[in-house]
């Protein structure tokens, strides 16, 4: 099993499809039930009822972004990029 290929498929195909699916659902929900049926309305209402939820979402996003973009130990892919950058200097 080639995990590198699977990761590319998940990252560049499945995740965008999920986001598009959620957006389509939200538009259909708004057209059928008004803005009160939207995902945004649910999240805003939940934030008023549970303010700690907003903190948890912000913390979760910070952890996710840190996980995705924090510097990691070098591997074959990153070393090739580092060599390309050094070559440009």
Number of C-alpha atoms within 10 A of each C-alpha: 5 6 8 8 10 10 12 11 12 12 11 10 11 13 12 12 12 11 11 12 11 13 14 12 14 17 16 14 16 16 12 11 11 11 15 12 16 19 17 12 13 12 13 13 13 14 14 11 10 11 12 12 14 15 12 11 11 12 12 12 12 12 11 12 11 11 11 10 8 8 9 9 6 11 9 7 8 13 12 12 13 11 10 11 10 9 8 6 5
